[in-house]
Amino acid sequence: MGNLCGKQSKDNFEGNGRTLGSAPTPATRASIPNTVAPPKPKVGGPPRTLGEGNRENDPKAAAAAAAEARANKSSSGDLQKKLDAQKRQTNTQTLQQAANENRLAREADHATETRNYN
């Protein structure tokens, strides 16, 4: 069905057809010479126990060993000493320290207001 005022569309099969046997012959594929083929893997090296996997090259084991080494590494800097002291504090000690700092800040503000009073 078409439109009354429109042009007739071109036919998809306009022109000469082609039979199944008339397709162009495919290009011949060049064979890959043996010299370019990947080398075969070498067999040898230390024997491995079945089911163990290679623990030396295991990324998970390497990451765990690195994390453990970082955790056991002791730093002797001032910042590390402060951090260790802060880690040893209990919750009550932390709250007391915060309250003391707030009290000192209030006292400093009060002293500033007193000094600036006209």
C-alpha positions in Angstrom: 0.0 0.0 0.0 1.3 3.4 -0.7 0.5 7.0 -0.2 -1.8 8.7 -2.6 0.4 11.7 -3.2 3.8 10.1 -2.6 6.4 8.6 -4.9 6.7 4.9 -5.3 9.7 3.5 -3.4 12.5 1.8 -5.3 12.4 -1.9 -5.3 15.1 -3.6 -3.3 15.6 -6.3 -5.9 15.9 -4.0 -8.9 18.6 -4.9 -11.2 20.4 -8.1 -12.1 20.2 -10.9 -9.6 22.9 -13.4 -8.7 22.6 -17.2 -8.3 24.1 -19.1 -5.5 27.0 -20.6 -7.5 28.1 -17.2 -8.9 29.7 -15.8 -5.8 33.3 -14.7 -6.2 35.9 -17.1 -5.1 37.3 -16.4 -1.6 40.9 -15.2 -1.4 43.4 -17.9 -0.4 44.7 -17.8 3.1 48.4 -17.8 3.6 49.6 -20.5 6.0 51.7 -19.4 9.0 55.2 -20.7 8.9 56.5 -22.8 11.8 59.2 -20.2 12.7 56.6 -17.6 13.6 54.6 -20.0 15.8 54.9 -19.4 19.6 57.6 -21.4 21.3 56.6 -24.3 23.4 56.7 -23.9 27.1 59.8 -25.2 28.9 59.2 -28.1 31.2 61.4 -28.3 34.3 62.2 -26.4 37.4 61.5 -27.4 40.9 58.7 -29.9 41.5 55.5 -28.8 43.0 53.1 -30.6 45.3 49.7 -31.3 43.9 46.9 -29.0 45.2 49.3 -26.5 46.8 49.6 -24.0 44.0 52.6 -21.7 43.7 52.7 -19.9 47.0 55.6 -17.8 46.2 53.8 -16.0 43.3 50.3 -16.1 44.8 49.2 -12.4 44.8 46.9 -13.0 47.8 49.7 -14.4 49.9 52.1 -11.7 48.8 49.6 -9.0 49.8 49.0 -10.6 53.1 52.7 -10.9 53.8 53.2 -7.2 52.9 50.3 -6.1 55.2 51.7 -8.1 58.0 55.2 -6.6 57.5 53.7 -3.1 57.6 51.8 -3.9 60.8 54.8 -5.3 62.5 57.1 -2.4 61.4 57.8 -0.2 64.4 58.3 3.5 63.8 60.2 5.6 66.4 59.1 9.1 65.3 57.3 11.6 67.4 54.1 11.3 65.4 54.1 7.5 65.8 54.6 7.8 69.5 51.6 10.1 69.7 49.5 7.8 67.6 50.4 4.8 69.8 49.5 6.7 72.9 46.2 7.7 71.4 45.4 4.1 70.5 46.1 3.0 74.0 43.5 5.5 75.5 40.2 4.2 76.7 36.9 5.9 75.8 36.7 7.6 79.2 40.2 9.0 78.9 39.5 10.3 75.4 36.3 12.0 76.6 38.2 13.5 79.6 40.9 14.9 77.3 38.3 16.4 75.0 36.5 18.0 77.9 39.8 19.4 79.3 40.6 20.9 75.8 37.1 22.5 75.7 37.5 23.9 79.2 40.9 25.4 78.3 39.5 27.0 75.2 36.6 28.5 77.2 39.1 29.9 79.7 41.2 31.4 77.0 38.1 33.0 75.4 37.0 34.4 78.8 40.5 35.9 79.3 40.4 37.5 75.9 37.0 39.0 76.6 38.2 40.4 79.9 41.3 41.9 78.4 39.3 43.6 75.6 36.6 45.0 77.9 36.3 48.8 77.6 
